[in-house]
Amino acid sequence: MDLNYFKYENNLQVYYGILTHDVDLVEEKNKLEWVELNEELLDNNKFGGNYNIPHIITQIKVFLKNGTGLGKY
């Protein structure tokens, strides 16, 4: 998921997946970090955005399960 925060000239990219083996991160432009889905995502001292990360992960899961749902409208 790709989100733009125009006011702060910031872009947040969240990737969600399940790893079946260890993977080395290769930083090209921005710092990358693997995180586990746990209560630590609610720590605003480590992750900014007023708890947006858990919300974003939930939205990604809904999309993966149900598709966009755009055809319903």
DSSP file (Angstrom, degrees, kcal/mol; ACC not computed):
  #  RESIDUE AA STRUCTURE BP1 BP2  ACC     N-H-->O    O-->H-N    N-H-->O    O-->H-N    TCO  KAPPA ALPHA  PHI   PSI    X-CA   Y-CA   Z-CA
    1    1 A M              0   0    0      0, 0.0    13,-2.9     0, 0.0     2,-0.5   0.000 360.0 360.0 360.0 138.8    0.0    0.0    0.0
    2    2 A D  E     -A   13   0A   0     11,-0.2     2,-0.4     2,-0.0    11,-0.2  -0.968 360.0-178.3-122.1 121.1    1.3    3.4   -1.0
    3    3 A L  E     -A   12   0A   0      9,-3.1     9,-3.0    -2,-0.5     2,-0.5  -0.966  12.9-152.5-124.7 136.0    0.2    6.5    0.9
    4    4 A N  E     -A   11   0A   0     -2,-0.4     2,-0.7     7,-0.2     7,-0.2  -0.915   4.6-165.2-108.0 130.8    1.2   10.1    0.3
    5    5 A Y  E >>> -A   10   0A   0      5,-3.2     5,-2.0    -2,-0.5     3,-0.8  -0.828  11.7-179.2-110.0  88.4    1.2   12.7    3.1
    6    6 A F  G >45S+     0   0    0     -2,-0.7     3,-0.8     1,-0.3    -1,-0.2   0.842  75.0  60.8 -61.7 -37.2    1.4   15.9    1.0
    7    7 A K  G 345S+     0   0    0      1,-0.3    -1,-0.3    -3,-0.1    -2,-0.0   0.869 116.9  31.9 -58.5 -37.2    1.5   18.2    4.0
    8    8 A Y  G <45S-     0   0    0     -3,-0.8    -1,-0.3     2,-0.1    -2,-0.2   0.363 106.5-122.7-102.0   3.6    4.7   16.7    5.2
    9    9 A E  T <<5 +     0   0    0     -3,-0.8     2,-0.3    -4,-0.6    -3,-0.2   0.940  67.9 137.5  50.7  51.9    6.1   15.8    1.7
   10   10 A N  E   < -A    5   0A   0     -5,-2.0    -5,-3.2     2,-0.0     2,-0.4  -0.923  43.5-158.0-129.8 150.0    6.3   12.2    2.9
   11   11 A N  E     -A    4   0A   0     -2,-0.3     2,-0.5    -7,-0.2    -7,-0.2  -0.998   6.7-161.6-130.3 130.5    5.4    8.9    1.3
   12   12 A L  E     -A    3   0A   0     -9,-3.0    -9,-3.1    -2,-0.4     2,-0.5  -0.951   4.6-171.0-114.3 127.0    4.7    5.7    3.2
   13   13 A Q  E     -A    2   0A   0     -2,-0.5     2,-0.5   -11,-0.2   -11,-0.2  -0.978   2.2-171.1-118.9 125.1    4.9    2.3    1.6
   14   14 A V        -     0   0    0    -13,-2.9     2,-0.4    -2,-0.5    -2,-0.0  -0.967   1.0-168.9-118.2 126.5    3.7   -0.7    3.5
   15   15 A Y        -     0   0    0     -2,-0.5     2,-0.4     2,-0.0    42,-0.0  -0.941   5.2-163.7-114.3 136.5    4.3   -4.2    2.2
   16   16 A Y        +     0   0    0     -2,-0.4     2,-0.3     2,-0.0    -2,-0.0  -0.964  26.0 124.8-123.7 135.0    2.5   -7.2    3.7
   17   17 A G        -     0   0    0     -2,-0.4     2,-0.5     2,-0.0    -2,-0.0  -0.981  51.8-108.2-171.6 173.4    3.5  -10.8    3.3
   18   18 A I        -     0   0    0     -2,-0.3     2,-0.3     2,-0.0    -2,-0.0  -0.978  31.3-143.1-119.1 121.6    4.3  -14.1    5.0
   19   19 A L        -     0   0    0     -2,-0.5     3,-0.1     1,-0.1    -2,-0.0  -0.648  15.5-172.2 -86.3 136.9    7.9  -15.2    4.8
   20   20 A T  S    S+     0   0    0     -2,-0.3     2,-0.3     1,-0.2    -1,-0.1   0.506  76.8  11.8-101.5  -8.6    8.7  -18.9    4.5
   21   21 A H  S    S-     0   0    0      0, 0.0    -1,-0.2     0, 0.0     2,-0.0  -0.971  97.2 -72.1-157.7 165.5   12.4  -18.4    4.9
   22   22 A D        -     0   0    0     -2,-0.3     2,-0.4    -3,-0.1    -2,-0.1  -0.337  45.6-166.9 -64.4 142.4   14.9  -15.7    5.9
   23   23 A V        -     0   0    0     -4,-0.0     2,-0.4    -2,-0.0    -4,-0.0  -0.998  16.5-132.9-132.5 134.8   15.4  -12.8    3.4
   24   24 A D        -     0   0    0     -2,-0.4     2,-0.3     1,-0.0    -2,-0.0  -0.746  24.0-129.8 -86.3 132.1   18.1  -10.2    3.4
   25   25 A L        -     0   0    0     -2,-0.4     2,-0.6     7,-0.1     7,-0.0  -0.607  14.4-156.5 -79.7 140.3   16.9   -6.7    2.9
   26   26 A V        -     0   0    0     -2,-0.3     2,-0.5     0, 0.0    -1,-0.0  -0.940   8.3-151.8-119.4 106.7   18.6   -4.6    0.3
   27   27 A E        +     0   0    0     -2,-0.6     4,-0.1     1,-0.2    -2,-0.0  -0.666  25.4 163.2 -81.2 124.7   18.3   -0.9    0.9
   28   28 A E  S    S-     0   0    0     -2,-0.5    -1,-0.2     2,-0.3     3,-0.1   0.791  77.9 -14.3-105.5 -46.4   18.4    1.2   -2.3
   29   29 A K  S    S+     0   0    0      1,-0.4     2,-0.3     2,-0.0    -2,-0.1   0.669 125.8  34.1-126.9 -43.5   17.0    4.5   -1.4
   30   30 A N  S    S-     0   0    0      1,-0.0    -1,-0.4     0, 0.0    -2,-0.3  -0.815  87.8 -90.0-121.6 157.7   15.3    4.4    2.0
   31   31 A K        -     0   0    0     -2,-0.3     2,-0.3    -4,-0.1    -1,-0.0  -0.422  42.6-158.7 -64.7 136.4   15.8    2.5    5.2
   32   32 A L        -     0   0    0     -2,-0.1     2,-0.3    -7,-0.0    -5,-0.1  -0.892  11.1-178.4-118.0 149.9   13.9   -0.8    5.3
   33   33 A E        -     0   0    0     -2,-0.3     2,-0.4     2,-0.0    -2,-0.0  -0.970  22.6-135.9-150.6 132.6   13.0   -2.9    8.3
   34   34 A W        -     0   0    0     -2,-0.3     2,-0.3    -9,-0.0    -2,-0.0  -0.711  30.1-178.5 -81.4 136.3   11.2   -6.2    8.9
   35   35 A V        -     0   0    0     -2,-0.4     2,-0.3     6,-0.0    -2,-0.0  -0.981  21.3-128.8-134.2 150.1    8.6   -6.1   11.6
   36   36 A E        -     0   0    0     -2,-0.3     2,-1.1     1,-0.0     5,-0.2  -0.649  31.8-105.2 -92.5 153.6    6.3   -8.7   13.0
   37   37 A L  S    S+     0   0    0     -2,-0.3     2,-0.3     3,-0.1    -1,-0.0  -0.684  75.7 111.9 -79.0 102.1    2.6   -8.3   13.4
   38   38 A N  S >  S-     0   0    0     -2,-1.1     3,-1.9     0, 0.0     4,-0.2  -0.896  85.3 -72.6-156.8-175.6    2.2   -7.7   17.1
   39   39 A E  G >  S+     0   0    0      1,-0.3     3,-2.0    -2,-0.3     4,-0.1   0.682 113.3  80.2 -64.5 -16.9    1.4   -5.1   19.7
   40   40 A E  G >  S+     0   0    0      1,-0.3     3,-1.9     2,-0.2    -1,-0.3   0.784  79.4  69.5 -60.4 -25.7    4.7   -3.3   19.1
   41   41 A L  G <  S+     0   0    0     -3,-1.9    -1,-0.3     1,-0.3    12,-0.2   0.686  92.1  59.9 -65.1 -16.8    3.0   -1.8   16.0
   42   42 A L  G <  S+     0   0    0     -3,-2.0     2,-1.0    -4,-0.2    -1,-0.3   0.407  76.9 107.6 -90.2   2.0    0.8    0.2   18.4
   43   43 A D    X>  -     0   0    0     -3,-1.9     4,-3.0     1,-0.2     3,-1.5  -0.707  50.9-169.2 -84.9 101.4    3.9    1.9   19.9
   44   44 A N  T 34 S+     0   0    0     -2,-1.0    -1,-0.2     1,-0.3     5,-0.1   0.617  83.3  66.6 -68.8 -11.5    3.8    5.5   18.7
   45   45 A N  T 34 S+     0   0    0      1,-0.1    -1,-0.3     3,-0.1     3,-0.1   0.764 115.6  27.3 -75.7 -24.8    7.3    6.0   20.0
   46   46 A K  T <4 S+     0   0    0     -3,-1.5     2,-0.5     1,-0.3    -2,-0.2   0.797 131.4  34.3-101.1 -40.8    8.6    3.6   17.4
   47   47 A F  S  < S-     0   0    0     -4,-3.0     4,-0.4    -7,-0.2    -1,-0.3  -0.964  76.2-155.5-121.5 115.8    6.0    3.9   14.6
   48   48 A G        +     0   0    0     -2,-0.5     5,-0.3     1,-0.2     4,-0.2  -0.112  57.5  80.9 -75.6 178.9    4.4    7.3   14.0
   49   49 A G  S >  S-     0   0    0      2,-0.1     3,-0.6     1,-0.1    -1,-0.2   0.660 103.1 -84.3 100.3  18.3    1.0    7.9   12.5
   50   50 A N  T 3  S-     0   0    0      1,-0.2    -1,-0.1    -3,-0.1    -2,-0.1   0.928  94.4 -44.7  51.4  54.2   -1.5    7.4   15.3
   51   51 A Y  T 3> S+     0   0    0     -4,-0.4     4,-1.1   -10,-0.1    -1,-0.2   0.727  97.0 139.2  67.5  24.3   -1.8    3.7   14.9
   52   52 A N  H <>  +     0   0    0     -3,-0.6     4,-3.1    -4,-0.2     5,-0.2   0.835  58.6  66.9 -68.4 -31.9   -2.1    3.8   11.1
   53   53 A I  H  > S+     0   0    0     -5,-0.3     4,-2.6   -12,-0.2     5,-0.2   0.941 102.0  44.6 -60.9 -49.8    0.1    0.8   10.5
   54   54 A P  H  > S+     0   0    0      0, 0.0     4,-2.2     0, 0.0    -1,-0.2   0.902 115.1  50.6 -59.6 -37.4   -2.3   -1.8   12.1
   55   55 A H  H  X S+     0   0    0     -4,-1.1     4,-2.3     2,-0.2    -2,-0.2   0.921 110.5  48.8 -63.6 -43.7   -5.1   -0.1   10.2
   56   56 A I  H  X S+     0   0    0     -4,-3.1     4,-2.3     2,-0.2    -1,-0.2   0.923 110.1  51.0 -63.0 -44.3   -3.2   -0.3    6.9
   57   57 A I  H  X S+     0   0    0     -4,-2.6     4,-2.4    -5,-0.2    -1,-0.2   0.909 109.7  51.0 -60.2 -42.2   -2.4   -4.0    7.5
   58   58 A T  H  X S+     0   0    0     -4,-2.2     4,-2.4     1,-0.2    -1,-0.2   0.919 109.6  50.0 -60.6 -44.1   -6.1   -4.7    8.1
   59   59 A Q  H  X S+     0   0    0     -4,-2.3     4,-2.3     1,-0.2    -2,-0.2   0.884 109.8  50.8 -63.6 -38.7   -7.0   -2.9    4.9
   60   60 A I  H  X S+     0   0    0     -4,-2.3     4,-2.7     2,-0.2    -1,-0.2   0.929 110.0  50.0 -63.5 -44.7   -4.4   -5.0    2.9
   61   61 A K  H  X S+     0   0    0     -4,-2.4     4,-2.1     2,-0.2    -2,-0.2   0.909 110.6  49.6 -60.5 -42.8   -5.8   -8.2    4.4
   62   62 A V  H  X S+     0   0    0     -4,-2.4     4,-3.0     2,-0.2     5,-0.4   0.925 111.8  48.9 -61.7 -44.8   -9.4   -7.2    3.5
   63   63 A F  H  X S+     0   0    0     -4,-2.3     4,-2.8     1,-0.2    -2,-0.2   0.929 111.4  48.9 -60.9 -45.7   -8.3   -6.4   -0.1
   64   64 A L  H  < S+     0   0    0     -4,-2.7    -1,-0.2     1,-0.2    -2,-0.2   0.853 117.9  41.3 -64.0 -33.8   -6.4   -9.7   -0.4
   65   65 A K  H  < S+     0   0    0     -4,-2.1    -2,-0.2    -5,-0.2    -1,-0.2   0.898 132.6  18.3 -79.1 -41.3   -9.4  -11.6    0.8
   66   66 A N  H  < S-     0   0    0     -4,-3.0     3,-0.3     1,-0.3    -3,-0.2   0.503  94.9-130.4-112.8  -7.2  -12.2   -9.8   -1.0
   67   67 A G     <  -     0   0    0     -4,-2.8    -1,-0.3    -5,-0.4    -2,-0.1  -0.374  55.6 -49.1  78.0-168.6  -10.6   -7.9   -3.9
   68   68 A T        -     0   0    0      1,-0.1    -1,-0.2    -2,-0.1    -4,-0.1   0.821  57.5-145.0 -74.7 -30.0  -11.4   -4.2   -4.4
   69   69 A G    >   +     0   0    0     -3,-0.3     3,-1.6    -6,-0.1     4,-0.2   0.524  60.1 128.6  76.5   4.0  -15.1   -4.5   -4.2
   70   70 A L  G >   +     0   0    0      1,-0.3     3,-1.4     2,-0.2    -1,-0.0   0.797  61.0  65.0 -64.9 -28.2  -15.4   -1.7   -6.8
   71   71 A G  G 3  S+     0   0    0      1,-0.3    -1,-0.3     2,-0.2    -2,-0.0   0.627  89.3  69.0 -69.0 -12.2  -17.7   -3.8   -8.9
   72   72 A K  G <         0   0    0     -3,-1.6    -1,-0.3     1,-0.2    -2,-0.2   0.603 360.0 360.0 -81.5 -10.9  -20.4   -3.6   -6.2
   73   73 A Y    <         0   0    0     -3,-1.4    -1,-0.2    -4,-0.2    -2,-0.2   0.411 360.0 360.0-108.3 360.0  -21.0    0.1   -6.7
